[in-house]
C-alpha cells in the first residue's frame, strides 16, 4: 500500500512538472485587434476589423504586429460573437482591444486564450 501511494505521488509530481514546463513558454500580448488579411496587403494601414474579417492579429502599443494562428482566429471569432451581443455592430464600435496568451513562433502567436474588450 505504501509503495502504491509513493508511486502515485511521484507520478503526480512528474505530471505537474511536465505541465509546468509545457506552458512555461507562454507569453501574453495586448493591443488592438486588427484584420490580418488587410495587414498582409498593407502593413502601414490600421486595418480595423469588420463584420467579414476572418483572420486576425494584434497590433501592440509599441508597434509590434503578431498574427494569430488558426486556433487563435477561431477563438477570436467566438469572442467577437459574444462581444457583438454586448456592444452591437462592431463596424460602428470603437477599436477592439485584445489580450491573448500563447506561444510565439516568429511573428505568429499560437493562442491558447483570447479575450476581447
Secondary structure, 3 states (H helix, E strand, C coil): CHHHHHHHHHHHHHHHHHHHHHHCCCEEEEEEEEEHHHHHHCCCCCCECCCCCCCEEEECCCCCEEEECHHHHHHHHHHHHHHHHHHCCCCCCCCCEEEEEEEEECCEEEEEEEEEC
